[in-house]
């Protein structure tokens, strides 16, 4: 970045005319999401390669502000900041079992001696062994350690600017305790710290139950920003405040039948291939049918069966199967090779094939299901009598309008962007990596761990997704690169330029960050760029207004501007910014 600085009454000035990075009139053709478009158009980021970006000066100012807020809240929570290496020995990840879990998303390299290294996507393993080497007894615990560090993940479909990238900055924190009670206490402390972070960033974040994914652990919660462009589906109950990622969400399936079992029948169903076909042909509702879905896990075909009006939650199924890394939908050829008939398959009569059943498949009598015979179905199928499953559990995907399991109210769905995730890891890493401590009785026990992450760049992008209009960004004042934009119209006019510079210095001397647009451009161009950049306050200084000893003040979030006396402009800005 090339900043040209000019001293006026002792204050450094950065002029937009010399700011490294320029605005674009048109949206980049490759940008799909709003934040991606606006960040590139406003000159906040520069794309190096797919999913890899450089931060330009304006973005870097915002990111440093976010980092400052994070550090203050982490320190307040009792955290100690450190910095761990990005390059790590691959053996460490093989020992924890996550080398296979991450699969192709892990960047793996070799040094000149052909030793295998990884570029860390996260730091649980390394910090666990670091703590292992430093903790000598229970007296050394608890610990709360954190860092802000660059991470690397070879995402298969990097998209959306800073929302889905291959290189990113992340705050990751880890707690180490002697028991579950200590973990619960630290977890609550971090939950409150996260709420403070997002509130101070001017963001409305919702905490939801979440799947732990490759990080693992027994419980986890995500912090989500509600945004139409979000990649996650959230399930929310307005009545009891239940909230969960759809990957994790539970709901009331309600339908339970106590009608007597009727003998099994095989009926001809020509041309019937789908649940919709079946309901129309037999004139029954979808909740009286069982559907079968086929997956591959561990190299084998798995049959998943669920009530016909429900959909399979693949994340839940994968977790039931132990997180099989090769989990995927089976191809038609793989289904046929397993002796199954797509469109007429069922769990009835299967041998040597693992069956996973949703609990809904056991709650109603006399289902209609496939007959494993083309053009035929079975009527009056009952769990226990006609088939059994290897696993019966909740594997259903919640839908908008389903009933809350807690209070019975209607659930609604919304799109959200994850900006933070906290985990109760327990002993997942300490047991595998031998991170033990002697307790008061001298017995060796595994350290109890928690993990807490915030994506710094992702948070900025998500803030833009949540705060924008058709003209550009509306950045919260706490994370905007500058708080005030000063527009000087007719910059060749000495009165205009001197007034602009004087106000600029007054603002900085009062602790208010201001950016000065000194360019010899039309008013229209300057107004458009000011709206695009989205700084909270805009001040317009023109020769016409100065004749009346006035300037124009406009909040970026307001539709209209107002004229105020030049003598009171500083006080007005302080007031609107709450300074």
C-alpha positions as a printed NumPy array, in Angstrom:
array([[  0.   ,   0.   ,   0.   ],
       [  1.2  ,   3.49 ,  -0.862],
       [ -0.152,   6.06 ,   1.544],
       [  0.796,   9.624,   0.77 ],
       [  0.729,  11.506,   4.01 ],
       [  0.254,  15.205,   4.424],
       [  0.589,  17.108,   7.673],
       [ -2.031,  19.685,   8.456],
       [ -2.143,  21.03 ,  12.027],
       [ -0.18 ,  17.964,  13.109],
       [ -2.5  ,  15.246,  11.841],
       [ -1.567,  12.659,   9.189],
       [ -3.91 ,  12.542,   6.232],
       [ -4.673,   9.689,   3.897],
       [ -6.283,  10.943,   0.734],
       [ -8.479,   8.687,  -1.392],
       [ -6.658,   9.966,  -4.461],
       [ -3.551,   8.156,  -3.205],
       [ -5.188,   5.159,  -1.549],
       [ -3.932,   1.809,  -2.838],
       [ -6.918,   0.066,  -4.372],
       [ -9.655,   1.459,  -6.551],
       [-13.377,   1.075,  -6.863],
       [-15.026,  -0.632,  -9.823],
       [-18.175,   0.485, -11.574],
       [-19.348,  -3.036, -12.482],
       [-19.689,  -6.258, -10.538],
       [-16.919,  -8.837, -11.103],
       [-18.337, -11.579, -13.314],
       [-17.091, -14.387, -11.085],
       [-18.596, -12.989,  -7.865],
       [-21.79 , -14.766,  -6.787],
       [-22.434, -13.5  ,  -3.25 ],
       [-23.118,  -9.921,  -2.231],
       [-20.083,  -9.633,   0.053],
       [-17.794, -10.974,  -2.656],
       [-19.122,  -8.464,  -5.201],
       [-18.984,  -5.512,  -2.844],
       [-15.557,  -6.321,  -1.427],
       [-14.046,  -6.567,  -4.882],
       [-15.901,  -3.52 ,  -6.249],
       [-14.832,  -1.402,  -3.281],
       [-11.189,  -2.485,  -3.492],
       [-11.155,  -4.379,  -0.179],
       [ -9.717,  -7.644,  -1.528],
       [ -7.58 ,  -8.839,  -4.425],
       [ -8.024, -12.366,  -5.776],
       [ -4.717, -14.234,  -6.045],
       [ -6.172, -17.586,  -7.086],
       [ -9.354, -19.556,  -6.521],
       [-10.212, -19.23 ,  -2.811],
       [ -7.059, -17.177,  -2.081],
       [ -7.174, -13.408,  -1.474],
       [ -4.927, -10.546,  -0.452],
       [ -6.365,  -7.945,   1.909],
       [ -6.169,  -4.405,   0.59 ],
       [ -5.644,  -1.449,   2.988],
       [ -9.317,  -0.776,   3.756],
       [-10.05 ,  -4.431,   4.501],
       [ -6.907,  -4.753,   6.598],
       [ -7.979,  -1.833,   8.793],
       [-11.339,  -3.531,   9.427],
       [ -9.736,  -6.904,  10.107],
       [ -7.322,  -5.393,  12.621],
       [-10.275,  -3.836,  14.436],
       [-12.02 ,  -7.193,  14.557],
       [ -8.836,  -8.811,  15.867],
       [ -8.514,  -6.108,  18.543],
       [-12.054,  -6.767,  19.775],
       [-11.385, -10.516,  19.803],
       [ -8.128, -10.119,  21.732],
       [ -9.738,  -7.86 ,  24.324],
       [-12.549, -10.34 ,  24.977],
       [-10.2  , -13.348,  25.021],
       [ -7.899, -11.606,  27.484],
       [-10.877, -10.609,  29.628],
       [-11.938, -14.285,  29.68 ],
       [ -8.529, -15.266,  31.048],
       [ -6.928, -16.4  ,  27.815],
       [ -3.209, -16.358,  27.076],
       [ -2.245, -15.545,  23.504],
       [  0.382, -17.597,  21.703],
       [  1.207, -18.403,  18.116],
       [  1.68 , -21.899,  16.742],
       [  3.391, -23.028,  13.567],
       [  1.403, -23.597,  10.394],
       [  3.68 , -26.418,   9.211],
       [  3.306, -29.553,  11.326],
       [  4.516, -33.137,  11.152],
       [  1.999, -35.337,   9.36 ],
       [  2.613, -38.106,  11.897],
       [  0.84 , -36.021,  14.518],
       [ -2.336, -35.996,  12.45 ],
       [ -2.033, -39.683,  11.665],
       [ -1.773, -40.366,  15.39 ],
       [ -5.004, -38.469,  16.093],
       [ -6.782, -40.136,  13.151],
       [ -7.674, -36.858,  11.463],
       [ -5.259, -37.191,   8.567],
       [ -7.802, -39.52 ,   6.986],
       [-10.796, -37.473,   8.192],
       [ -9.646, -34.345,   6.375],
       [ -8.763, -36.301,   3.26 ],
       [ -8.182, -34.107,   0.227],
       [ -8.914, -30.888,   2.161],
       [ -5.551, -31.174,   3.901],
       [ -2.585, -29.508,   2.208],
       [  0.335, -31.985,   2.47 ],
       [  3.898, -31.176,   1.503],
       [  7.369, -32.717,   1.708],
       [ 10.577, -31.016,   2.707],
       [ 13.881, -31.588,   0.9  ],
       [ 14.501, -34.72 ,   2.978],
       [ 11.082, -36.092,   1.933],
       [  9.636, -35.763,   5.411],
       [  5.879, -35.336,   5.251],
       [  4.365, -32.136,   6.624],
       [  0.879, -30.639,   6.658],
       [ -0.295, -27.044,   6.457],
       [ -2.599, -27.   ,   9.445],
       [ -6.339, -26.52 ,   8.899],
       [ -6.69 , -26.252,  12.684],
       [ -4.446, -26.707,  15.723],
       [ -5.948, -29.195,  18.189],
       [ -3.193, -31.768,  17.743],
       [ -0.202, -29.471,  18.098],
       [ -1.5  , -27.607,  21.13 ],
       [ -2.469, -30.871,  22.827],
       [  1.12 , -32.148,  22.674],
       [  2.432, -28.713,  23.696],
       [  0.222, -28.794,  26.792],
       [  1.224, -32.413,  27.373],
       [  4.875, -31.375,  27.617],
       [  4.158, -28.484,  29.997],
       [  1.475, -29.76 ,  32.385],
       [  2.996, -31.71 ,  35.279],
       [  0.002, -31.978,  37.63 ],
       [ -3.563, -30.894,  38.258],
       [ -2.13 , -27.688,  39.765],
       [ -1.159, -26.52 ,  36.252],
       [ -4.801, -26.594,  35.153],
       [ -7.092, -25.013,  34.031],
       [ -5.587, -23.312,  30.994],
       [ -7.155, -21.138,  28.298],
       [ -4.868, -20.541,  25.308],
       [ -5.621, -18.794,  22.034],
       [ -4.044, -17.545,  18.828],
       [ -4.946, -15.645,  15.675],
       [ -3.287, -17.583,  12.903],
       [ -3.527, -18.433,   9.203],
       [ -5.19 , -21.739,   8.323],
       [ -5.247, -23.741,   5.087],
       [ -7.998, -25.997,   3.743],
       [ -8.201, -27.174,   0.134],
       [-11.918, -26.556,  -0.239],
       [-13.421, -28.461,  -3.18 ],
       [-15.592, -25.505,  -4.217],
       [-14.122, -22.247,  -2.913],
       [-16.685, -19.544,  -3.604],
       [-18.17 , -16.42 ,  -2.169],
       [-15.061, -14.361,  -1.549],
       [-13.984, -14.612,   2.103],
       [-16.875, -16.912,   3.055],
       [-15.367, -20.061,   1.535],
       [-11.618, -19.896,   1.02 ],
       [ -8.496, -22.043,   1.044],
       [ -6.355, -19.661,   3.089],
       [ -7.905, -17.761,   5.982],
       [ -7.246, -16.131,   9.343],
       [ -8.873, -17.652,  12.38 ],
       [ -8.941, -17.117,  16.097],
       [ -8.83 , -20.53 ,  17.725],
       [ -8.867, -20.963,  21.497],
       [ -8.562, -24.102,  23.604],
       [ -9.425, -24.826,  27.214],
       [ -7.787, -27.538,  29.315],
       [ -9.462, -28.734,  32.518],
       [ -9.27 , -31.496,  35.109],
       [-12.945, -32.481,  34.852],
       [-16.223, -31.918,  32.994],
       [-17.344, -29.305,  35.5  ],
       [-14.328, -27.191,  34.636],
       [-15.018, -27.619,  30.924],
       [-18.636, -26.551,  31.407],
       [-17.48 , -23.444,  33.27 ],
       [-14.945, -22.468,  30.578],
       [-17.483, -23.234,  27.865],
       [-19.945, -20.804,  29.439],
       [-17.23 , -18.161,  29.783],
       [-16.382, -18.52 ,  26.092],
       [-20.044, -18.435,  25.105],
       [-20.394, -15.071,  26.822],
       [-17.128, -13.827,  25.316],
       [-18.394, -14.717,  21.842],
       [-21.672, -12.918,  22.425],
       [-19.671,  -9.847,  23.486],
       [-17.438, -10.057,  20.419],
       [-20.302, -10.149,  17.957],
       [-22.238,  -7.433,  19.791],
       [-19.171,  -5.165,  19.822],
       [-18.753,  -5.807,  16.09 ],
       [-22.306,  -4.509,  15.628],
       [-23.603,  -7.891,  14.507],
       [-26.757,  -9.797,  15.411],
       [-25.569, -13.368,  15.973],
       [-27.746, -16.355,  16.919],
       [-26.326, -19.312,  18.856],
       [-27.57 , -22.677,  17.562],
       [-26.939, -26.35 ,  18.297],
       [-24.551, -27.75 ,  15.693],
       [-22.834, -30.843,  14.392],
       [-19.199, -31.145,  15.494],
       [-17.925, -32.421,  12.137],
       [-14.238, -33.35 ,  11.84 ],
       [-13.365, -31.428,  15.033],
       [-15.368, -33.922,  17.09 ],
       [-16.555, -33.836,  20.683],
       [-19.845, -34.427,  22.418],
       [-21.511, -31.011,  22.08 ],
       [-21.072, -27.917,  19.976],
       [-22.794, -24.622,  19.186],
       [-22.428, -22.31 ,  16.216],
       [-22.88 , -18.561,  16.12 ],
       [-24.789, -17.587,  12.988],
       [-25.57 , -14.324,  11.24 ],
       [-29.004, -14.465,   9.592],
       [-28.563, -13.683,   5.891],
       [-30.456, -14.747,   2.785],
       [-27.174, -15.743,   1.14 ],
       [-26.162, -18.009,   4.021],
       [-24.892, -21.477,   3.191],
       [-26.466, -23.067,   6.28 ],
       [-30.114, -23.684,   7.11 ],
       [-31.142, -22.77 ,  10.648],
       [-34.174, -24.117,  12.486],
       [-35.711, -21.734,  15.016],
       [-38.61 , -21.877,  17.467],
       [-39.8  , -18.389,  18.359],
       [-41.759, -19.704,  21.345],
       [-39.166, -21.617,  23.372],
       [-36.104, -20.168,  21.559],
       [-34.826, -23.56 ,  20.438],
       [-32.33 , -23.027,  17.614],
       [-30.188, -25.478,  15.7  ],
       [-28.388, -25.99 ,  12.451],
       [-30.576, -28.19 ,  10.231],
       [-27.722, -30.72 ,  10.265],
       [-28.332, -31.189,  13.991],
       [-31.96 , -30.12 ,  14.489],
       [-34.583, -32.4  ,  16.022],
       [-38.336, -32.099,  15.71 ],
       [-41.571, -33.825,  16.626],
       [-42.573, -36.484,  14.1  ],
       [-45.821, -36.88 ,  16.062],
       [-47.432, -39.611,  13.999],
       [-47.862, -42.772,  16.059],
       [-50.211, -45.598,  15.076],
       [-51.643, -48.282,  17.332],
       [-53.787, -50.004,  14.684],
       [-53.456, -53.796,  14.676],
       [-50.993, -55.399,  12.322],
       [-52.453, -56.762,   9.098],
       [-50.932, -59.662,   7.159],
       [-48.293, -58.747,   4.608],
       [-49.37 , -58.529,   0.965],
       [-47.509, -58.177,  -2.297],
       [-49.244, -55.997,  -4.856],
       [-48.502, -55.18 ,  -8.479],
       [-47.526, -51.519,  -9.004],
       [-46.683, -51.088, -12.699],
       [-44.71 , -47.954, -13.543],
       [-44.372, -46.88 ,  -9.907],
       [-40.831, -45.624,  -9.179],
       [-41.205, -42.841,  -6.601],
       [-43.068, -42.117,  -3.376],
       [-45.248, -39.644,  -5.3  ],
       [-46.092, -42.335,  -7.866],
       [-46.887, -44.772,  -5.065],
       [-49.227, -42.443,  -3.156],
       [-51.168, -41.648,  -6.306],
       [-51.405, -45.265,  -7.411],
       [-52.597, -46.631,  -4.048],
       [-54.431, -43.447,  -2.987],
       [-52.607, -43.188,   0.321],
       [-50.702, -40.421,   2.099],
       [-46.902, -40.308,   2.035],
       [-46.682, -40.862,   5.789],
       [-48.02 , -44.383,   5.241],
       [-45.05 , -45.313,   3.075],
       [-41.454, -46.259,   3.744],
       [-38.744, -45.135,   1.381],
       [-35.282, -46.571,   1.022],
       [-32.18 , -44.534,   0.206],
       [-28.839, -46.171,  -0.62 ],
       [-25.411, -44.985,   0.498],
       [-21.821, -46.168,   0.365],
       [-19.887, -46.252,   3.654],
       [-16.717, -48.199,   4.285],
       [-16.936, -49.513,   0.737],
       [-20.304, -51.184,   1.38 ],
       [-23.894, -50.398,   0.406],
       [-26.003, -49.169,   3.331],
       [-29.805, -49.085,   3.208],
       [-31.417, -46.15 ,   4.981],
       [-35.175, -46.292,   5.505],
       [-37.452, -43.496,   6.656],
       [-41.136, -42.554,   6.576],
       [-42.07 , -41.448,   3.08 ],
       [-43.064, -37.89 ,   3.995],
       [-39.678, -37.217,   5.599],
       [-36.239, -36.591,   4.119],
       [-32.923, -38.119,   5.144],
       [-30.409, -35.932,   6.985],
       [-27.135, -37.191,   5.533],
       [-25.016, -35.59 ,   8.259],
       [-26.906, -37.554,  10.909],
       [-26.509, -40.764,   8.898],
       [-22.782, -40.193,   8.454],
       [-22.39 , -39.645,  12.199],
       [-24.335, -42.837,  12.934],
       [-21.86 , -44.669,  10.692],
       [-18.9  , -43.299,  12.632],
       [-18.019, -40.5  ,  10.245],
       [-17.057, -42.799,   7.361],
       [-14.757, -40.695,   5.11 ],
       [-16.081, -42.301,   1.92 ],
       [-19.749, -41.717,   2.798],
       [-21.801, -40.844,  -0.289],
       [-24.923, -41.742,  -2.244],
       [-24.628, -45.091,  -3.994],
       [-24.719, -45.127,  -7.788],
       [-27.497, -47.058,  -9.614],
       [-24.896, -49.653, -10.638],
       [-23.726, -50.134,  -7.037],
       [-27.347, -50.517,  -5.922],
       [-28.051, -53.175,  -8.565],
       [-24.797, -55.012,  -7.812],
       [-25.969, -55.294,  -4.2  ],
       [-29.112, -57.107,  -5.395],
       [-31.42 , -54.147,  -4.751],
       [-34.048, -52.7  ,  -7.069],
       [-34.06 , -48.877,  -7.288],
       [-37.66 , -47.674,  -7.114],
       [-38.878, -50.851,  -5.418],
       [-36.386, -51.498,  -2.646],
       [-37.149, -51.953,   1.011],
       [-35.504, -53.272,   4.172],
       [-37.791, -56.331,   4.108],
       [-36.003, -59.591,   3.464],
       [-32.51 , -58.127,   3.184],
       [-29.568, -60.213,   4.337],
       [-25.967, -59.18 ,   4.698],
       [-26.717, -55.464,   4.174],
       [-26.583, -52.93 ,   7.019],
       [-29.903, -51.176,   7.618],
       [-30.237, -47.801,   9.318],
       [-33.825, -46.836,  10.144],
       [-35.262, -43.552,  11.261],
       [-37.355, -43.849,  14.418],
       [-40.388, -42.896,  12.306],
       [-40.159, -46.282,  10.58 ],
       [-41.027, -47.965,  13.871],
       [-43.911, -45.713,  14.971],
       [-46.675, -46.581,  12.479],
       [-48.291, -49.902,  11.646],
       [-48.931, -51.27 ,   8.176],
       [-46.589, -49.257,   5.985],
       [-46.312, -49.633,   2.217],
       [-42.77 , -50.363,   1.086],
       [-40.858, -51.753,  -1.856],
       [-40.875, -55.485,  -2.5  ],
       [-37.318, -55.717,  -3.85 ],
       [-39.094, -56.885,  -6.991],
       [-39.554, -54.62 ,  -9.988],
       [-43.149, -53.415, -10.487],
       [-44.218, -54.671,  -7.041],
       [-44.628, -53.258,  -3.539],
       [-45.451, -54.695,  -0.119],
       [-48.552, -53.607,   1.79 ],
       [-48.833, -53.815,   5.599],
       [-45.124, -53.763,   6.413],
       [-44.42 , -53.635,  10.152],
       [-41.174, -53.069,  12.002],
       [-40.157, -55.997,  14.181],
       [-42.371, -58.499,  12.368],
       [-41.249, -57.956,   8.76 ],
       [-37.862, -56.317,   9.152],
       [-35.368, -55.088,  11.71 ],
       [-32.625, -52.5  ,  11.485],
       [-29.055, -52.54 ,  12.718],
       [-29.558, -48.992,  14.002],
       [-32.789, -47.15 ,  14.868],
       [-32.306, -43.454,  15.583],
       [-33.183, -39.939,  14.426],
       [-31.874, -39.436,  10.884],
       [-34.603, -37.099,   9.604],
       [-34.1  , -33.635,   8.148],
       [-36.3  , -30.961,   9.693],
       [-38.456, -28.882,   7.342],
       [-40.058, -25.477,   7.643],
       [-43.384, -25.901,   9.446],
       [-42.455, -29.007,  11.448],
       [-43.309, -29.03 ,  15.161],
       [-40.845, -28.167,  17.911],
       [-39.916, -31.205,  19.969],
       [-39.704, -29.08 ,  23.131],
       [-42.924, -27.071,  23.048],
       [-44.929, -28.187,  19.998],
       [-44.835, -24.782,  18.29 ],
       [-44.194, -24.419,  14.589],
       [-40.544, -24.331,  13.58 ],
       [-39.313, -21.87 ,  10.98 ],
       [-36.178, -22.002,   8.885],
       [-33.751, -19.265,   7.922],
       [-30.442, -19.02 ,   6.108],
       [-27.364, -18.265,   8.15 ],
       [-23.608, -17.741,   7.896],
       [-21.392, -19.346,  10.508],
       [-19.016, -16.87 ,  12.155],
       [-18.061, -18.843,  15.266],
       [-18.118, -22.398,  16.589],
       [-17.491, -23.746,  20.086],
       [-16.939, -27.407,  20.994],
       [-16.812, -29.606,  24.067],
       [-14.004, -31.899,  22.918],
       [-13.746, -33.896,  26.134],
       [-10.861, -36.383,  25.865],
       [-11.013, -36.878,  22.091],
       [ -7.452, -35.604,  21.579],
       [ -5.87 , -35.987,  24.997],
       [ -6.482, -39.757,  25.064],
       [ -5.147, -40.373,  21.565],
       [ -2.114, -38.14 ,  22.05 ],
       [ -1.366, -39.121,  25.655],
       [ -2.02 , -35.728,  27.247],
       [ -2.439, -36.886,  30.853],
       [ -2.081, -35.316,  34.266],
       [ -1.788, -36.742,  37.785],
       [ -4.793, -35.836,  39.935],
       [ -4.756, -35.19 ,  43.704],
       [ -4.439, -38.935,  44.32 ],
       [ -1.61 , -39.315,  41.824],
       [ -3.763, -41.143,  39.253],
       [ -3.098, -40.373,  35.593],
       [ -6.149, -38.92 ,  33.84 ],
       [ -6.708, -37.42 ,  30.388],
       [ -7.041, -33.644,  30.188],
       [-10.566, -32.426,  29.394],
       [-10.553, -30.054,  26.409],
       [-12.729, -27.446,  24.735],
       [-12.225, -25.663,  21.407],
       [-13.508, -22.244,  20.296],
       [-13.097, -20.749,  16.789],
       [-13.908, -17.487,  14.968],
       [-13.134, -16.877,  11.292],
       [-11.831, -13.299,  11.162],
       [-12.16 , -12.675,   7.421],
       [-15.398, -14.65 ,   7.311],
       [-16.797, -12.407,  10.048],
       [-16.123,  -9.302,   7.948],
       [-17.716, -10.844,   4.864],
       [-20.722, -12.031,   6.867],
       [-21.129,  -8.533,   8.316],
       [-21.42 ,  -7.205,   4.762],
       [-23.941,  -9.927,   3.858],
       [-26.039,  -8.79 ,   6.826],
       [-25.5  ,  -5.041,   6.334],
       [-25.865,  -3.745,   2.781],
       [-28.312,  -2.172,   0.365],
       [-28.518,  -1.798,  -3.405],
       [-25.823,   0.916,  -3.34 ],
       [-23.168,  -0.826,  -1.287],
       [-22.033,  -1.745,   2.199],
       [-23.375,  -0.411,   5.503],
       [-20.475,  -1.253,   7.787],
       [-20.979,  -1.191,  11.572],
       [-19.042,   1.713,  13.059],
       [-16.869,  -0.501,  15.267],
       [-15.389,  -2.451,  12.337],
       [-15.603,   0.068,   9.487],
       [-12.105,   1.011,   8.255],
       [-12.98 ,   4.653,   8.959],
       [-15.998,   6.134,  10.689],
       [-16.438,   9.282,   8.61 ],
       [-16.118,   9.999,   4.9  ],
       [-15.384,  13.624,   4.05 ],
       [-16.352,  14.598,   0.513],
       [-14.901,  17.831,  -0.805],
       [-16.736,  19.075,  -3.894],
       [-14.819,  21.493,  -6.121],
       [-11.504,  20.699,  -4.449],
       [ -9.804,  23.541,  -6.342],
       [-11.787,  25.95 ,  -4.2  ],
       [ -9.436,  27.018,  -1.403],
       [-12.243,  27.511,   1.139],
       [-13.564,  24.011,   0.445],
       [-10.17 ,  22.291,   0.712],
       [ -9.133,  24.181,   3.849],
       [-12.472,  23.495,   5.562],
       [-12.252,  19.8  ,   4.653],
       [ -8.71 ,  19.529,   5.998],
       [ -9.585,  21.434,   9.128],
       [-12.547,  19.177,   9.855],
       [-10.419,  16.152,   9.107],
       [ -7.865,  17.144,  11.707],
       [-10.516,  18.047,  14.271],
       [-12.056,  14.596,  13.88 ],
       [ -8.779,  12.742,  14.302],
       [ -7.803,  14.882,  17.279],
       [-11.145,  13.896,  18.832],
       [-10.417,  10.186,  18.263],
       [-12.745,   9.842,  15.259],
       [-11.276,   8.168,  12.177],
       [-11.984,  10.017,   8.952],
       [-11.18 ,   9.416,   5.301],
       [-10.84 ,  12.391,   2.95 ],
       [-12.036,  12.142,  -0.673],
       [ -9.922,  14.811,  -2.333],
       [-10.283,  13.527,  -5.904],
       [-11.065,  15.801,  -8.805],
       [-14.181,  13.814,  -9.677],
       [-17.816,  14.699, -10.144],
       [-20.136,  14.79 ,  -7.164],
       [-22.01 ,  11.77 ,  -8.571],
       [-18.869,   9.619,  -8.684],
       [-17.927,  10.598,  -5.139],
       [-21.41 ,   9.925,  -3.787],
       [-21.525,   6.492,  -5.437],
       [-18.132,   5.529,  -4.059],
       [-19.07 ,   6.772,  -0.592],
       [-22.214,   4.603,  -0.64 ],
       [-20.221,   1.641,  -1.968],
       [-17.599,   1.882,   0.788],
       [-20.335,   2.16 ,   3.396],
       [-18.631,   4.249,   6.092],
       [-21.14 ,   5.159,   8.827],
       [-21.11 ,   8.965,   8.35 ],
       [-20.734,  11.121,   5.238],
       [-19.882,  14.838,   5.394],
       [-20.175,  16.888,   2.193],
       [-18.363,  20.22 ,   1.956],
       [-19.189,  22.444,  -1.005],
       [-18.775,  26.089,  -1.892],
       [-22.555,  26.53 ,  -2.007],
       [-23.048,  25.24 ,   1.544],
       [-20.062,  27.157,   2.873],
       [-21.662,  30.415,   1.749],
       [-24.245,  29.705,   4.444],
       [-21.624,  28.367,   6.889],
       [-23.114,  24.878,   6.588],
       [-22.08 ,  21.35 ,   5.666],
       [-24.167,  18.323,   4.735],
       [-24.3  ,  15.355,   7.105],
       [-25.752,  11.983,   6.187],
       [-25.738,   8.676,   8.   ],
       [-25.102,   5.819,   5.595],
       [-28.105,   3.982,   6.998],
       [-30.45 ,   6.971,   6.46 ],
       [-32.158,   7.931,   3.226],
       [-31.876,  11.694,   3.575],
       [-29.092,  14.118,   4.444],
       [-29.345,  17.213,   6.627],
       [-27.585,  20.565,   6.619],
       [-25.948,  21.585,   9.86 ],
       [-23.952,  24.641,  10.951],
       [-20.242,  24.337,  10.34 ],
       [-19.615,  25.398,  13.908],
       [-21.492,  22.373,  15.31 ],
       [-20.441,  19.675,  12.838],
       [-17.943,  18.064,  15.209],
       [-20.473,  17.852,  18.032],
       [-23.084,  16.41 ,  15.656],
       [-20.707,  13.7  ,  14.445],
       [-19.783,  12.794,  18.01 ],
       [-23.458,  12.512,  18.848],
       [-24.446,  10.26 ,  15.938],
       [-21.439,   8.014,  16.508],
       [-22.029,   7.841,  20.257],
       [-18.483,   9.072,  20.736]])
